[in-house]
Amino acid sequence: LGSDIQNFSSNLPILILENWGAGDPGGSSTTDGFWAIIEPDGTTNNRAEMLDPLTLATRVGAKRRGSSSFNWPKYSMTLEAQDEDGLDQGIRPLGLPKESDWVLSGRYQFDRALMRNDLIYELSNQTGEYAVRTRFVEVFNNVGGGDLSYAGDYFGVYSLMEKIKRDDDRVDVAKINLADLTEPNISGGYMFKMDRGDPGDGGFSVNSMGTLRWVEPKEEEIEQWPSAQRNWLRDNLNELDAALYASNWTHPTTGKHFTEYLDQFSWLRHHWCNTLAMNVDGFRLSGYYYKHRSNTNGGRVGAGPIWDFDRTMGSTDGRDDDPER
């Protein structure tokens, strides 16, 4: 520890990243490193001090993340906890459910309060619609090697949050496998999003919805699977699209109502959160969706988890003060 950091303390947990001089992580491959957390000690002052024992210590693979925020000096990262063999290792940081994949979200340009995402995610969870759980932390990120120091390695207040993925404690949909070729297994679960594509991802097109992106299974996986699986979700969403725009959708016998395809309550909650916050990106970017297997909840498509609310609620973007923009 450098002399300028030995007496550092915080009322937030301290999160330390060390990659032994490997430099800032890139976005295409992970950088190996070490991840540690020091929690407030629970005494009267209840502060985390740099010389306190580590409450979490594990290997980590770190990758820079983000689209418009990718090149911010205070960049966000995806963190994958690993064991001594470099394999995924489930951990429970700061009381969160056990998993290996996490996001360290650093707000910089639009959300100067640093808490717009955390606030709206908590609100969604309180409505009964899952959103990622979060914890505030103070981050030291040593990418230059040498001693850990305040002057060179302090990155500021971040939000440690769950990564959006299929899991019993996250997005609770069934896992689809290569061998699932018939109903009901082929019908789910799927996760997809409306967003800019990751490098190398082409996505798939639905008539009026435009281009959607694979989340789970990942595109690199499903492109190797049988065509029946690759096409199933797209065909189902085209049926939904046809039902939404059909002239007879209200007819009691000839119409097929779109609520046969949609989990209407999840869509309502998703809509409430986006319109309440006047989300600039709402309904066009950072939109996640999931589809249950047909023997669960009628196989309907759900909206969520909500994601990316830094340009909301009077941020520095400016458009989120005008409901018509």
Disulfide bonds with the S-S distance in Angstrom:
none
